[in-house]
Amino acid sequence: NAGVTQTPKFQVLKTGQSMTLQCAQDMNHEYMSWYRQDPGMGLRLIHYSVGAGITDQGEVPNGYNVSRSTTEDFPLRLLSAAPSQTSVYFCASSYHDQGREIGELFFGEGSRLTVL
Amino acid sequence: GIQVEQSPPDLILQEGANSTLRCNFSDSVNNLQWFHQNPWGQLINLFYIPSGTKQNGRLSATTVATERYSLLYISSSQTTDSGVYFCAVDNSGGSNYKLTFGKGTLLTVNP
């Protein structure tokens, strides 16, 4: 049982390049989410999903795209990277009954992205 | 949106001391979770505690939802307790399902 797996752990991009951060979980969790962590800002929600085919925006969605084609995977796409997207990105998942609160949240190990 | 404030922002302890971390929130919540981020960046869920008190070893947490706060107690602190402690609240409603995090408390435990 690997939990939540993120790849890559480190990435350096040039401004304007695109890339995808991968996230997979093997706990059959319906709820998956992406956060970014910046110094002094805590964790801010980018996008989340409550099940395959269902995604929604969080607090800071601009410049990011997501999709959820399977229960297990929730990739985060940067369409045209900017220096402001330099951050540490965390994927997280939890169980979730439709219409009820989010369950105990489990995090991946994080992906450190630098945009030059 | 809901505001989540944690205090103190920084805390330095000697090994063996006790501490209390506080999380205040501005609106009613469905649940609250506490996390520890260790110096290597890993985020570990400590408590899922919408109300009442829970204990796990030297750590315990209490949430008083009606008064909109939660407390995390660390007793007999160890150097391995160092890191950042976050609280996160879920005030999901309708079709929105979001956890909002506080900015954290940075705890340093010295030997």
Contacts between the chains, C-beta under 8 A, distances in Angstrom:
chain1	res1	chain2	res2	distance
A	31	B	97	6.7
A	33	B	99	7.5
A	35	B	101	7.7
A	40	B	103	6.8
A	41	B	103	6.9
A	42	B	86	6.6
A	42	B	101	4.5
A	42	B	102	6.0
A	42	B	103	4.2
A	42	B	104	5.7
A	43	B	86	6.9
A	43	B	88	7.7
A	43	B	101	4.4
A	44	B	101	7.5
A	45	B	98	5.6
A	45	B	99	6.9
A	45	B	100	7.6
A	48	B	97	6.5
A	48	B	98	6.7
A	50	B	97	5.7
A	56	B	95	7.5
A	56	B	96	7.1
A	56	B	97	7.7
A	58	B	98	6.2
A	59	B	1	7.7
A	59	B	98	7.7
A	59	B	100	7.9
A	88	B	41	6.9
A	90	B	43	6.5
A	92	B	43	7.9
A	96	B	97	6.9
A	100	B	30	7.9
A	101	B	30	3.6
A	101	B	31	5.2
A	101	B	50	7.7
A	101	B	90	5.0
A	101	B	92	5.8
A	101	B	97	7.9
A	102	B	30	7.7
A	102	B	31	7.3
A	102	B	90	4.9
A	102	B	92	6.4
A	102	B	97	5.6
A	102	B	98	8.0
A	102	B	99	5.9
A	103	B	48	7.3
A	104	B	33	6.8
A	104	B	45	5.6
A	104	B	48	4.4
A	105	B	33	6.1
A	105	B	35	7.8
A	105	B	45	6.1
A	105	B	88	7.2
A	105	B	99	6.5
A	106	B	45	6.5
A	107	B	35	7.8
A	107	B	42	7.5
A	107	B	43	4.0
A	107	B	44	7.8
A	107	B	45	7.8
A	109	B	41	7.3
A	109	B	42	6.1
A	110	B	41	5.3
A	110	B	42	7.7
A	110	B	43	7.8
